[in-house]
Amino acid sequence: IMTPVRDKLYIGTIPGYGVLGGGLTVLDPKNLEHTKVFSNVIHNQSIAGLAEKDGKLYGSTTIAGGLGIDPTEDAAKIFVWDIATETVVEEFVPEIPGVTVQPKLISGMKLGPDGLLWSATGGTIFAMEPETLEIVKSKNIYPEVADYGRWRPIQIRFSDDGLMYATLAGKITVIDPGTLEYETLSSTELMTLGDDGAIYYANKSSL
């Protein structure tokens, strides 16, 4: 997962074969020699979501590592990385209203126009207050999906009219962040919104 912060690109990764513990890379596009890599940022977990607000990088994880090794951790986490000190200042297993299984993958971290940090797991969307880290909104949109995904992050995008588009449980789902009313448009795990207002996504049958 990648997110730009000022003049740097922050990249969350999953390790290679037989290894646990993903890294956080801080890429300097103007000077690659200044690129930094922080390994195993969250013990034996990989990074599946990143978003920045006020000098803090908010992240989420998956317990999965590379192929050929079983996870050692029971639950995905949310963490806060201080950009100035380059350290984790908070990490925790969130209690998400509506979920029926403790999430092994939390992803889709995105700062919304409402100032909330939105994330997703399985068939559930939820929003967190950045300052208090309190979950203030959540909805299990697809309750039949209890444990979805291992590595691939859920995509969350906001349109100019304030609606949210997410690949929740492998379905393009348009959600009103205020009311959490939703509509399912199609099935795919890869989607983004173009500057022209169109939805671009991969045909699930060809993935």
Secondary structure in CASP SS format (residue, H / E / C, confidence):
PFRMAT SS
TARGET T0000
AUTHOR 0000-0000-0000
METHOD secondary structure of the structure
MODEL  1
I C 1.00
M E 1.00
T E 1.00
P E 1.00
V E 1.00
R C 1.00
D C 1.00
K E 1.00
L E 1.00
Y E 1.00
I E 1.00
G E 1.00
T C 1.00
I C 1.00
P C 1.00
G C 1.00
Y C 1.00
G C 1.00
V C 1.00
L C 1.00
G C 1.00
G C 1.00
G C 1.00
L E 1.00
T E 1.00
V E 1.00
L E 1.00
D C 1.00
P C 1.00
K C 1.00
N C 1.00
L H 1.00
E H 1.00
H H 1.00
T C 1.00
K E 1.00
V E 1.00
F E 1.00
S C 1.00
N C 1.00
V C 1.00
I C 1.00
H C 1.00
N C 1.00
Q C 1.00
S E 1.00
I E 1.00
A E 1.00
G E 1.00
L E 1.00
A E 1.00
E E 1.00
K E 1.00
D C 1.00
G C 1.00
K E 1.00
L E 1.00
Y E 1.00
G E 1.00
S E 1.00
T E 1.00
T E 1.00
I C 1.00
A C 1.00
G C 1.00
G C 1.00
L C 1.00
G C 1.00
I C 1.00
D C 1.00
P C 1.00
T C 1.00
E C 1.00
D C 1.00
A C 1.00
A C 1.00
K C 1.00
I E 1.00
F E 1.00
V E 1.00
W E 1.00
D E 1.00
I C 1.00
A C 1.00
T C 1.00
E C 1.00
T E 1.00
V E 1.00
V E 1.00
E E 1.00
E E 1.00
F E 1.00
V C 1.00
P C 1.00
E C 1.00
I C 1.00
P C 1.00
G C 1.00
V C 1.00
T C 1.00
V C 1.00
Q C 1.00
P C 1.00
K C 1.00
L E 1.00
I C 1.00
S E 1.00
G E 1.00
M E 1.00
K E 1.00
L E 1.00
G C 1.00
P C 1.00
D C 1.00
G C 1.00
L C 1.00
L E 1.00
W E 1.00
S E 1.00
A E 1.00
T E 1.00
G C 1.00
G C 1.00
T E 1.00
I E 1.00
F E 1.00
A E 1.00
M E 1.00
E C 1.00
P C 1.00
E C 1.00
T C 1.00
L C 1.00
E C 1.00
I E 1.00
V E 1.00
K E 1.00
S E 1.00
K E 1.00
N E 1.00
I C 1.00
Y C 1.00
P C 1.00
E C 1.00
V C 1.00
A C 1.00
D C 1.00
Y C 1.00
G C 1.00
R C 1.00
W C 1.00
R C 1.00
P C 1.00
I C 1.00
Q C 1.00
I E 1.00
R E 1.00
F E 1.00
S C 1.00
D C 1.00
D C 1.00
G C 1.00
L C 1.00
M E 1.00
Y E 1.00
A E 1.00
T E 1.00
L E 1.00
A C 1.00
G C 1.00
K E 1.00
I E 1.00
T E 1.00
V E 1.00
I E 1.00
D C 1.00
P C 1.00
G C 1.00
T C 1.00
L C 1.00
E C 1.00
Y E 1.00
E E 1.00
T E 1.00
L E 1.00
S E 1.00
S E 1.00
T C 1.00
E C 1.00
L C 1.00
M E 1.00
T E 1.00
L E 1.00
G C 1.00
D C 1.00
D C 1.00
G C 1.00
A C 1.00
I E 1.00
Y E 1.00
Y E 1.00
A C 1.00
N C 1.00
K H 1.00
S H 1.00
S H 1.00
L C 1.00
END
